Amino acid sequence: MAPTLPATPAEAESMSALIRSRIPIPDRMVNYVNPSLWGKWDVDFSTADSDNKVATTCLVYLMALYQKQQLTGRILWQIVKSDMEDWPQDAFARMDHDPVKAFRDYLRSHGVNVPMAQGVPIDEGVSQAVHAEDFPEWTTDEVKKASTKDATFRRLARDPEFVEEI
C-alpha cells in the first residue's frame, strides 16, 4: 500500500515538522545549516541564496537521513543519485567545504567510491560519484587502502557481501 500523501499544506507542514524532529541537525554541522529549512531537500539552484546555505542545508539533511537509514554501497549510491540527479555539476563547489568533505567521507566509508586523486578538489570528486552513469566500483587495492584508513569501512568490509557488492 502506498503512503498517504498530505491533503493540505498544513498537513504537509505537519509531516515535514515530524520528519525534522526525528532527524536532528548534527552538532558539527549546526553552523552550516538554516534550521528553518531543515527537512526540505528540493533545492532550486537557480534561485538559491548567494552563500548557498539552502543547498548546504539540503546536503547535510540528506546525509543525516542516509545515516539514519543505514544505507551502504550500491543502494546508498542509487538513492543519492536519485535525490541529486537534477543538481548541477557545480552544486558542491557552491557549498561550504566542511559539509561537502563530510559528505565525501560519509559516502566513502559506506561503500561509495568517491574519487580522491591528488589535485582533484573534493567537490569535483563528489560530483563525479553522484553524477556517474554507473556505480563507481572499488578495486581490491582501493578496498584494502580504505580498510586501513576508515574504521566504519573496515567494519563493513568484514562482511563479504558488502565487499562483493561494491
C-alpha positions in Angstrom: 0.0 0.0 0.0 1.4 3.4 -1.0 1.8 6.0 1.7 -1.0 8.5 2.0 0.1 12.0 0.8 -0.9 15.0 2.8 -4.2 16.6 1.6 -3.5 20.1 2.6 -0.5 22.4 3.0 -1.0 22.3 6.8 -0.8 18.5 6.8 2.3 18.7 4.6 4.0 21.1 7.0 3.0 18.9 10.0 4.5 15.9 8.3 7.7 17.8 7.5 7.9 19.0 11.1 7.6 15.4 12.3 10.4 14.3 10.0 12.7 17.2 11.1 12.1 16.4 14.7 13.2 12.8 14.1 16.4 13.7 12.4 18.3 16.3 14.4 20.8 18.7 12.9 24.3 17.1 13.6 26.1 19.2 16.2 29.2 19.6 14.0 27.1 21.0 11.1 24.8 23.4 13.0 26.8 26.5 11.8 26.4 25.4 8.1 22.6 25.0 8.0 19.5 27.1 8.1 17.3 25.4 10.8 14.1 26.8 9.2 14.9 24.8 6.0 15.8 21.5 7.8 13.9 18.6 6.4 13.4 20.2 2.9 15.5 18.8 0.1 14.1 20.3 -3.0 16.7 22.9 -4.0 16.2 25.3 -6.9 19.9 26.1 -7.7 18.9 29.0 -10.0 17.4 30.9 -7.0 19.5 29.5 -4.1 21.0 32.2 -1.8 24.4 33.6 -2.6 26.2 31.7 0.2 24.2 28.6 -0.8 23.1 27.8 2.8 19.9 26.4 1.2 21.9 23.8 -0.7 24.3 23.1 2.2 21.3 22.6 4.5 19.8 20.2 2.0 23.1 18.3 1.7 23.5 18.0 5.4 19.9 16.9 5.9 20.2 14.2 3.2 23.4 12.9 4.8 21.7 12.7 8.2 18.7 10.9 6.6 21.0 8.4 4.9 22.8 7.8 8.2 19.5 7.2 9.9 18.5 4.7 7.2 21.9 3.0 7.5 22.3 2.8 3.7 25.5 1.4 2.2 27.1 0.6 -1.2 25.0 0.4 -4.4 21.7 1.2 -2.6 23.2 4.3 -1.0 24.6 5.4 -4.3 21.3 4.8 -6.2 19.4 6.8 -3.6 22.0 9.6 -3.6 21.9 9.7 -7.4 18.1 9.8 -7.5 18.0 12.6 -4.8 20.6 14.7 -6.5 20.2 13.9 -10.2 18.9 17.3 -11.0 21.7 19.1 -9.2 24.1 21.0 -11.5 27.7 19.7 -11.8 29.0 22.6 -9.8 26.5 22.3 -7.0 29.0 21.0 -4.5 31.5 23.7 -5.4 29.0 26.3 -4.3 28.6 24.8 -0.8 30.7 25.2 2.3 33.8 23.0 2.2 33.4 21.2 5.5 29.9 19.7 4.8 31.0 18.6 1.3 34.1 16.9 2.8 31.9 15.3 5.5 29.6 14.0 2.7 32.5 12.7 0.7 33.9 10.9 3.8 30.4 9.5 4.6 29.9 8.1 1.1 33.4 6.5 1.0 33.1 5.0 4.5 29.7 3.5 3.5 30.9 2.0 0.2 30.5 4.6 -2.5 33.8 5.1 -4.3 34.3 8.9 -4.5 37.5 9.7 -6.4 40.3 11.1 -4.3 43.1 11.7 -6.8 45.7 14.2 -5.8 44.8 17.6 -7.3 41.1 16.8 -7.7 39.1 19.1 -5.5 36.7 17.3 -3.1 33.6 18.9 -4.6 34.6 17.6 -8.1 35.1 14.1 -6.7 31.7 14.1 -5.0 30.1 15.5 -8.2 31.7 12.7 -10.3 30.4 10.0 -8.0 26.9 11.5 -7.7 26.6 12.0 -11.5 28.3 8.8 -12.6 26.5 6.8 -15.2 27.2 3.6 -13.3 28.1 2.7 -9.7 31.7 3.6 -9.1 33.2 0.2 -8.3 36.1 -0.4 -6.0 39.3 -2.2 -6.9 40.7 -4.7 -4.5 43.6 -2.3 -3.7 41.1 0.5 -3.0 39.2 -1.7 -0.6 42.4 -2.6 1.2 43.5 1.0 1.4 40.1 2.2 2.6 40.0 -0.6 5.2 43.3 0.7 6.7 42.1 4.3 6.9 38.5 4.2 7.9 37.0 2.3 10.9 33.5 2.3 9.5 34.6 1.0 6.1 36.8 -1.6 7.9 33.8 -2.8 9.9 31.5 -3.0 6.9 34.3 -4.7 4.8 34.3 -7.6 7.3 31.0 -8.7 5.6 31.9 -10.5 2.3 28.6 -9.5 0.8 29.4 -5.8 1.3 32.8 -6.2 -0.4 31.2 -8.2 -3.2 28.5 -5.5 -3.7 31.0 -2.6 -4.0 
